[in-house]
Amino acid sequence: MLSEKMEEALNEQINKELYSSYLYLAMSAYSSSVGLPGFAHWFRVQVEEESIHAMKLFDYVNNQSGRVRLKEIKEPPMEFGTAMNMFQQTLKHEQFITRSIHELVELAHAEKDEATASFLQWYVEEQVEEEENDNEIIAKLRGVDKNEYVIPSVDQELAKRLPPR
C-alpha cells in the first residue's frame, strides 16, 4: 500500500512522463516541418517509449491500491532550433526526469516503501540509457561544423530506430 506522499509523487511522475511524450511529439512535428524525417521518426518512437513509462507507473499505482490522478499536461514549445539545439533540449529534459526519478527513490526509502524503491530501479537504469542515447546523438551532431553531410547522415541513422517492445 502506498503512502499518501508516495502516491502523490508517483502521480506527479506520471504527469512528467506524459509531458515527455507530448514534448517529443512536438519535436517530431517540428522535425517533419524542417525536412528531417529521420529525426521525426526517432522522436515518434520516443513518444511511444515515454507513454510506456507513464503506463508502467499508472499500472503500479493501481496495483498498489492507490488512486491515479491525471493532471493537466502543459503545452510544449513548437520551435526547437537546430538539430543540435533540439537534442541538447532533449538531454536537458531527460536529466530533469532522471533527477525526478532519483527523488522518487529517496522518497520511497524515506517512506520505508521497499516495493516502490525496487520498482523504481527499472527507471533508474532506463534513465542512464536515455541520457547515453542523447549524448551519442549530440556527439555525432558536433561534426556538423566540419562536414555538411553530418545532418543527412544522422537523419538516415535515426530513421532506423525500432519501436519499443
VENGI-V546762 format. One record per helix or strand of 3 or more residues. SS is the DSSP state (A for helix, B for strand). FROM is the first residue (numbers start at 1). TO is the last residue. If there is no record, write none. Layout:
ss:SS from:FROM to:TO
ss:SS from:FROM to:TO
This chain:
ss:A from:4 to:33
ss:A from:37 to:63
ss:A from:83 to:110
ss:A from:114 to:145
ss:A from:150 to:158
